[in-house]
Amino acid sequence: MPFNMQGWEWVILIVLALLIFGGSRLAGAGKNAGRALREFKDETRQIKVDEEKAKRDAAAQGSLPTATATPTASADVVDAEVVEPVQVEKRDQA
């Protein structure tokens, strides 16, 4: 059953949300959501700029970079361990 809401159902939902949370809380939540989206867009734009800059620098030096994207200062980055693949031999089943 698809989720189809008509106009009056949205009005009832908004009125209930205003009664439960209040206008100031809903406005603050909307403001925070907008700020989060703006920061996300800025970070993705910065990654693309850094990637293009790394490609230009590599082209100027005549080699390709090993890592194209560099994290920005505001991003929390966790160091990851690189694991080499292991080849498994198949045994004959008797």
N, CA, C and O atoms as a GROMACS GRO file, in nm:
protein
  376
    1MET      N    1   0.085  -0.117   0.000
    1MET     CA    2   0.000   0.000   0.000
    1MET      C    3   0.089   0.124   0.000
    1MET      O    4   0.163   0.146   0.096
    2PRO      N    5   0.084   0.204  -0.104
    2PRO     CA    6   0.171   0.322  -0.111
    2PRO      C    7   0.129   0.428  -0.011
    2PRO      O    8   0.013   0.436   0.031
    3PHE      N    9   0.226   0.509   0.026
    3PHE     CA   10   0.203   0.615   0.124
    3PHE      C   11   0.158   0.739   0.049
    3PHE      O   12   0.241   0.814  -0.001
    4ASN      N   13   0.027   0.761   0.040
    4ASN     CA   14  -0.031   0.874  -0.031
    4ASN      C   15  -0.105   0.964   0.067
    4ASN      O   16  -0.209   0.925   0.121
    5MET      N   17  -0.053   1.083   0.089
    5MET     CA   18  -0.121   1.178   0.177
    5MET      C   19  -0.176   1.292   0.093
    5MET      O   20  -0.107   1.345   0.007
    6GLN      N   21  -0.300   1.328   0.120
    6GLN     CA   22  -0.362   1.439   0.050
    6GLN      C   23  -0.341   1.566   0.130
    6GLN      O   24  -0.287   1.562   0.240
    7GLY      N   25  -0.384   1.677   0.077
    7GLY     CA   26  -0.360   1.808   0.138
    7GLY      C   27  -0.410   1.821   0.281
    7GLY      O   28  -0.336   1.870   0.367
    8TRP      N   29  -0.532   1.778   0.309
    8TRP     CA   30  -0.587   1.795   0.443
    8TRP      C   31  -0.515   1.707   0.545
    8TRP      O   32  -0.509   1.741   0.663
    9GLU      N   33  -0.459   1.593   0.499
    9GLU     CA   34  -0.384   1.506   0.590
    9GLU      C   35  -0.253   1.572   0.632
    9GLU      O   36  -0.209   1.557   0.746
   10TRP      N   37  -0.191   1.645   0.539
   10TRP     CA   38  -0.069   1.719   0.573
   10TRP      C   39  -0.100   1.829   0.675
   10TRP      O   40  -0.022   1.852   0.767
   11VAL      N   41  -0.213   1.896   0.658
   11VAL     CA   42  -0.251   2.004   0.750
   11VAL      C   43  -0.269   1.947   0.890
   11VAL      O   44  -0.220   2.005   0.988
   12ILE      N   45  -0.337   1.836   0.902
   12ILE     CA   46  -0.357   1.772   1.033
   12ILE      C   47  -0.222   1.732   1.093
   12ILE      O   48  -0.200   1.752   1.213
   13LEU      N   49  -0.132   1.677   1.013
   13LEU     CA   50   0.000   1.638   1.061
   13LEU      C   51   0.080   1.759   1.111
   13LEU      O   52   0.147   1.750   1.213
   14ILE      N   53   0.073   1.871   1.040
   14ILE     CA   54   0.145   1.992   1.081
   14ILE      C   55   0.088   2.049   1.209
   14ILE      O   56   0.162   2.091   1.297
   15VAL      N   57  -0.045   2.051   1.220
   15VAL     CA   58  -0.108   2.101   1.343
   15VAL      C   59  -0.070   2.014   1.462
   15VAL      O   60  -0.042   2.067   1.570
   16LEU      N   61  -0.069   1.883   1.445
   16LEU     CA   62  -0.029   1.793   1.555
   16LEU      C   63   0.117   1.817   1.594
   16LEU      O   64   0.150   1.819   1.712
   17ALA      N   65   0.204   1.834   1.496
   17ALA     CA   66   0.345   1.860   1.526
   17ALA      C   67   0.361   1.991   1.602
   17ALA      O   68   0.441   1.998   1.694
   18LEU      N   69   0.286   2.094   1.564
   18LEU     CA   70   0.293   2.222   1.636
   18LEU      C   71   0.243   2.208   1.779
   18LEU      O   72   0.300   2.267   1.871
   19LEU      N   73   0.137   2.130   1.798
   19LEU     CA   74   0.086   2.110   1.934
   19LEU      C   75   0.184   2.031   2.020
   19LEU      O   76   0.200   2.060   2.139
   20ILE      N   77   0.248   1.932   1.963
   20ILE     CA   78   0.339   1.847   2.041
   20ILE      C   79   0.471   1.917   2.070
   20ILE      O   80   0.516   1.919   2.184
   21PHE      N   81   0.534   1.975   1.967
   21PHE     CA   82   0.668   2.030   1.983
   21PHE      C   83   0.670   2.181   2.004
   21PHE      O   84   0.765   2.232   2.063
   22GLY      N   85   0.570   2.252   1.959
   22GLY     CA   86   0.572   2.397   1.970
   22GLY      C   87   0.640   2.460   1.849
   22GLY      O   88   0.724   2.397   1.784
   23GLY      N   89   0.604   2.583   1.821
   23GLY     CA   90   0.655   2.651   1.702
   23GLY      C   91   0.803   2.680   1.707
   23GLY      O   92   0.871   2.667   1.606
   24SER      N   93   0.854   2.719   1.824
   24SER     CA   94   0.996   2.756   1.832
   24SER      C   95   1.087   2.633   1.814
   24SER      O   96   1.193   2.643   1.752
   25ARG      N   97   1.045   2.519   1.867
   25ARG     CA   98   1.126   2.398   1.849
   25ARG      C   99   1.128   2.353   1.703
   25ARG      O  100   1.233   2.313   1.652
   26LEU      N  101   1.014   2.360   1.635
   26LEU     CA  102   1.008   2.321   1.494
   26LEU      C  103   1.090   2.418   1.409
   26LEU      O  104   1.157   2.376   1.315
   27ALA      N  105   1.085   2.546   1.440
   27ALA     CA  106   1.164   2.644   1.366
   27ALA      C  107   1.313   2.618   1.387
   27ALA      O  108   1.391   2.625   1.292
   28GLY      N  109   1.352   2.589   1.510
   28GLY     CA  110   1.492   2.559   1.539
   28GLY      C  111   1.539   2.433   1.469
   28GLY      O  112   1.652   2.427   1.420
   29ALA      N  113   1.452   2.332   1.462
   29ALA     CA  114   1.487   2.209   1.393
   29ALA      C  115   1.505   2.234   1.243
   29ALA      O  116   1.596   2.178   1.181
   30GLY      N  117   1.420   2.316   1.185
   30GLY     CA  118   1.434   2.350   1.044
   30GLY      C  119   1.561   2.428   1.017
   30GLY      O  120   1.628   2.406   0.916
   31LYS      N  121   1.593   2.520   1.107
   31LYS     CA  122   1.715   2.600   1.092
   31LYS      C  123   1.838   2.510   1.101
   31LYS      O  124   1.932   2.525   1.022
   32ASN      N  125   1.839   2.418   1.196
   32ASN     CA  126   1.952   2.326   1.211
   32ASN      C  127   1.965   2.233   1.091
   32ASN      O  128   2.076   2.203   1.048
   33ALA      N  129   1.854   2.188   1.037
   33ALA     CA  130   1.858   2.102   0.918
   33ALA      C  131   1.915   2.178   0.799
   33ALA      O  132   1.994   2.124   0.722
   34GLY      N  133   1.874   2.303   0.782
   34GLY     CA  134   1.928   2.385   0.674
   34GLY      C  135   2.077   2.409   0.689
   34GLY      O  136   2.151   2.405   0.591
   35ARG      N  137   2.121   2.434   0.812
   35ARG     CA  138   2.264   2.454   0.838
   35ARG      C  139   2.344   2.328   0.808
   35ARG      O  140   2.453   2.335   0.751
   36ALA      N  141   2.291   2.212   0.846
   36ALA     CA  142   2.359   2.086   0.820
   36ALA      C  143   2.372   2.060   0.670
   36ALA      O  144   2.477   2.016   0.623
   37LEU      N  145   2.266   2.086   0.595
   37LEU     CA  146   2.271   2.068   0.450
   37LEU      C  147   2.372   2.163   0.386
   37LEU      O  148   2.446   2.123   0.296
   38ARG      N  149   2.376   2.287   0.432
   38ARG     CA  150   2.471   2.384   0.379
   38ARG      C  151   2.615   2.340   0.406
   38ARG      O  152   2.700   2.349   0.317
   39GLU      N  153   2.643   2.293   0.526
   39GLU     CA  154   2.778   2.245   0.560
   39GLU      C  155   2.815   2.123   0.476
   39GLU      O  156   2.930   2.112   0.432
   40PHE      N  157   2.721   2.034   0.455
   40PHE     CA  158   2.746   1.916   0.373
   40PHE      C  159   2.782   1.955   0.230
   40PHE      O  160   2.876   1.901   0.172
   41LYS      N  161   2.706   2.050   0.173
   41LYS     CA  162   2.735   2.097   0.038
   41LYS      C  163   2.873   2.162   0.031
   41LYS      O  164   2.948   2.138  -0.064
   42ASP      N  165   2.906   2.243   0.131
   42ASP     CA  166   3.037   2.309   0.133
   42ASP      C  167   3.150   2.207   0.140
   42ASP      O  168   3.251   2.222   0.071
   43GLU      N  169   3.134   2.104   0.221
   43GLU     CA  170   3.238   2.002   0.235
   43GLU      C  171   3.256   1.923   0.106
   43GLU      O  172   3.368   1.897   0.064
   44THR      N  173   3.145   1.885   0.041
   44THR     CA  174   3.157   1.810  -0.084
   44THR      C  175   3.217   1.898  -0.193
   44THR      O  176   3.294   1.849  -0.275
   45ARG      N  177   3.182   2.025  -0.194
   45ARG     CA  178   3.242   2.117  -0.291
   45ARG      C  179   3.392   2.130  -0.266
   45ARG      O  180   3.470   2.132  -0.362
   46GLN      N  181   3.434   2.138  -0.142
   46GLN     CA  182   3.576   2.151  -0.108
   46GLN      C  183   3.653   2.025  -0.147
   46GLN      O  184   3.767   2.034  -0.191
   47ILE      N  185   3.592   1.908  -0.130
   47ILE     CA  186   3.658   1.783  -0.169
   47ILE      C  187   3.681   1.782  -0.319
   47ILE      O  188   3.788   1.741  -0.365
   48LYS      N  189   3.581   1.826  -0.397
   48LYS     CA  190   3.597   1.831  -0.542
   48LYS      C  191   3.708   1.928  -0.582
   48LYS      O  192   3.787   1.898  -0.671
   49VAL      N  193   3.715   2.043  -0.515
   49VAL     CA  194   3.819   2.141  -0.545
   49VAL      C  195   3.956   2.083  -0.512
   49VAL      O  196   4.050   2.098  -0.590
   50ASP      N  197   3.968   2.018  -0.397
   50ASP     CA  198   4.095   1.956  -0.358
   50ASP      C  199   4.136   1.847  -0.456
   50ASP      O  200   4.254   1.833  -0.488
   51GLU      N  201   4.038   1.769  -0.504
   51GLU     CA  202   4.065   1.663  -0.600
   51GLU      C  203   4.118   1.720  -0.731
   51GLU      O  204   4.215   1.670  -0.787
   52GLU      N  205   4.053   1.826  -0.779
   52GLU     CA  206   4.097   1.888  -0.904
   52GLU      C  207   4.235   1.950  -0.888
   52GLU      O  208   4.317   1.943  -0.980
   53LYS      N  209   4.261   2.009  -0.774
   53LYS     CA  210   4.392   2.069  -0.750
   53LYS      C  211   4.501   1.961  -0.747
   53LYS      O  212   4.610   1.981  -0.802
   54ALA      N  213   4.471   1.848  -0.685
   54ALA     CA  214   4.568   1.738  -0.680
   54ALA      C  215   4.595   1.684  -0.820
   54ALA      O  216   4.709   1.651  -0.852
   55LYS      N  217   4.491   1.675  -0.904
   55LYS     CA  218   4.509   1.628  -1.040
   55LYS      C  219   4.594   1.726  -1.120
   55LYS      O  220   4.682   1.685  -1.196
   56ARG      N  221   4.569   1.857  -1.104
   56ARG     CA  222   4.649   1.958  -1.175
   56ARG      C  223   4.794   1.953  -1.130
   56ARG      O  224   4.885   1.961  -1.213
   57ASP      N  225   4.817   1.940  -1.000
   57ASP     CA  226   4.953   1.933  -0.948
   57ASP      C  227   5.025   1.809  -1.000
   57ASP      O  228   5.143   1.814  -1.034
   58ALA      N  229   4.953   1.697  -1.004
   58ALA     CA  230   5.012   1.573  -1.053
   58ALA      C  231   5.044   1.584  -1.201
   58ALA      O  232   5.148   1.536  -1.246
   59ALA      N  233   4.955   1.646  -1.277
   59ALA     CA  234   4.979   1.663  -1.420
   59ALA      C  235   5.100   1.753  -1.443
   59ALA      O  236   5.177   1.731  -1.537
   60ALA      N  237   5.116   1.853  -1.358
   60ALA     CA  238   5.231   1.944  -1.371
   60ALA      C  239   5.361   1.870  -1.338
   60ALA      O  240   5.466   1.901  -1.394
   61GLN      N  241   5.354   1.774  -1.247
   61GLN     CA  242   5.473   1.698  -1.208
   61GLN      C  243   5.493   1.576  -1.296
   61GLN      O  244   5.601   1.516  -1.296
   62GLY      N  245   5.391   1.539  -1.372
   62GLY     CA  246   5.403   1.426  -1.463
   62GLY      C  247   5.367   1.293  -1.402
   62GLY      O  248   5.400   1.189  -1.461
   63SER      N  249   5.301   1.290  -1.289
   63SER     CA  250   5.259   1.164  -1.228
   63SER      C  251   5.120   1.179  -1.170
   63SER      O  252   5.075   1.290  -1.143
   64LEU      N  253   5.053   1.068  -1.151
   64LEU     CA  254   4.920   1.068  -1.091
   64LEU      C  255   4.932   1.058  -0.940
   64LEU      O  256   5.022   0.990  -0.890
   65PRO      N  257   4.843   1.124  -0.865
   65PRO     CA  258   4.848   1.115  -0.719
   65PRO      C  259   4.799   0.979  -0.671
   65PRO      O  260   4.720   0.913  -0.738
   66THR      N  261   4.847   0.938  -0.554
   66THR     CA  262   4.802   0.810  -0.498
   66THR      C  263   4.666   0.826  -0.434
   66THR      O  264   4.583   0.735  -0.444
   67ALA      N  265   4.640   0.937  -0.369
   67ALA     CA  266   4.510   0.964  -0.309
   67ALA      C  267   4.462   1.098  -0.362
   67ALA      O  268   4.534   1.197  -0.353
   68THR      N  269   4.340   1.101  -0.417
   68THR     CA  270   4.293   1.224  -0.479
   68THR      C  271   4.216   1.313  -0.383
   68THR      O  272   4.222   1.436  -0.397
   69ALA      N  273   4.146   1.257  -0.287
   69ALA     CA  274   4.067   1.337  -0.195
   69ALA      C  275   4.138   1.349  -0.062
   69ALA      O  276   4.185   1.250  -0.006
   70THR      N  277   4.146   1.472  -0.013
   70THR     CA  278   4.205   1.494   0.119
   70THR      C  279   4.097   1.546   0.211
   70THR      O  280   4.020   1.634   0.171
   71PRO      N  281   4.088   1.496   0.333
   71PRO     CA  282   3.985   1.543   0.425
   71PRO      C  283   4.013   1.686   0.468
   71PRO      O  284   4.128   1.729   0.475
   72THR      N  285   3.906   1.759   0.496
   72THR     CA  286   3.921   1.895   0.543
   72THR      C  287   3.942   1.896   0.693
   72THR      O  288   3.924   1.793   0.759
   73ALA      N  289   3.979   2.010   0.747
   73ALA     CA  290   4.010   2.020   0.889
   73ALA      C  291   3.888   1.995   0.977
   73ALA      O  292   3.903   1.950   1.090
   74SER      N  293   3.769   2.025   0.927
   74SER     CA  294   3.650   2.011   1.010
   74SER      C  295   3.594   1.869   1.011
   74SER      O  296   3.506   1.838   1.091
   75ALA      N  297   3.644   1.784   0.924
   75ALA     CA  298   3.593   1.646   0.920
   75ALA      C  299   3.668   1.559   1.020
   75ALA      O  300   3.789   1.570   1.035
   76ASP      N  301   3.594   1.472   1.087
   76ASP     CA  302   3.655   1.376   1.178
   76ASP      C  303   3.694   1.254   1.095
   76ASP      O  304   3.609   1.188   1.036
   77VAL      N  305   3.824   1.225   1.091
   77VAL     CA  306   3.872   1.115   1.010
   77VAL      C  307   3.935   1.010   1.102
   77VAL      O  308   4.014   1.043   1.190
   78VAL      N  309   3.898   0.887   1.079
   78VAL     CA  310   3.953   0.776   1.155
   78VAL      C  311   4.054   0.705   1.067
   78VAL      O  312   4.025   0.673   0.952
   79ASP      N  313   4.174   0.681   1.121
   79ASP     CA  314   4.276   0.611   1.044
   79ASP      C  315   4.231   0.468   1.020
   79ASP      O  316   4.187   0.399   1.112
   80ALA      N  317   4.242   0.425   0.896
   80ALA     CA  318   4.202   0.290   0.860
   80ALA      C  319   4.326   0.209   0.823
   80ALA      O  320   4.417   0.260   0.759
   81GLU      N  321   4.326   0.086   0.865
   81GLU     CA  322   4.437  -0.002   0.834
   81GLU      C  323   4.411  -0.068   0.699
   81GLU      O  324   4.302  -0.118   0.674
   82VAL      N  325   4.512  -0.066   0.613
   82VAL     CA  326   4.499  -0.127   0.482
   82VAL      C  327   4.533  -0.275   0.495
   82VAL      O  328   4.640  -0.311   0.545
   83VAL      N  329   4.443  -0.359   0.450
   83VAL     CA  330   4.462  -0.503   0.460
   83VAL      C  331   4.485  -0.558   0.321
   83VAL      O  332   4.407  -0.534   0.229
   84GLU      N  333   4.593  -0.633   0.307
   84GLU     CA  334   4.625  -0.694   0.179
   84GLU      C  335   4.537  -0.817   0.159
   84GLU      O  336   4.508  -0.888   0.255
   85PRO      N  337   4.494  -0.844   0.034
   85PRO     CA  338   4.412  -0.962   0.010
   85PRO      C  339   4.493  -1.090   0.028
   85PRO      O  340   4.613  -1.095   0.000
   86VAL      N  341   4.427  -1.193   0.076
   86VAL     CA  342   4.490  -1.322   0.099
   86VAL      C  343   4.432  -1.422  -0.002
   86VAL      O  344   4.310  -1.430  -0.020
   87GLN      N  345   4.520  -1.496  -0.067
   87GLN     CA  346   4.473  -1.594  -0.163
   87GLN      C  347   4.454  -1.728  -0.090
   87GLN      O  348   4.544  -1.775  -0.020
   88VAL      N  349   4.338  -1.786  -0.107
   88VAL     CA  350   4.303  -1.911  -0.041
   88VAL      C  351   4.312  -2.024  -0.143
   88VAL      O  352   4.256  -2.016  -0.252
   89GLU      N  353   4.382  -2.129  -0.104
   89GLU     CA  354   4.395  -2.245  -0.193
   89GLU      C  355   4.275  -2.337  -0.174
   89GLU      O  356   4.228  -2.357  -0.062
   90LYS      N  357   4.229  -2.390  -0.283
   90LYS     CA  358   4.115  -2.482  -0.278
   90LYS      C  359   4.168  -2.624  -0.261
   90LYS      O  360   4.253  -2.668  -0.338
   91ARG      N  361   4.117  -2.695  -0.161
   91ARG     CA  362   4.160  -2.833  -0.137
   91ARG      C  363   4.068  -2.930  -0.210
   91ARG      O  364   3.949  -2.903  -0.230
   92ASP      N  365   4.125  -3.042  -0.248
   92ASP     CA  366   4.044  -3.148  -0.310
   92ASP      C  367   3.966  -3.219  -0.201
   92ASP      O  368   4.021  -3.256  -0.097
   93GLN      N  369   3.837  -3.238  -0.226
   93GLN     CA  370   3.754  -3.307  -0.128
   93GLN      C  371   3.747  -3.455  -0.168
   93GLN      O  372   3.711  -3.490  -0.280
   94ALA      N  373   3.782  -3.541  -0.073
   94ALA     CA  374   3.785  -3.684  -0.103
   94ALA      C  375   3.660  -3.753  -0.053
   94ALA      O  376   3.645  -3.874  -0.069
   0.00000   0.00000   0.00000
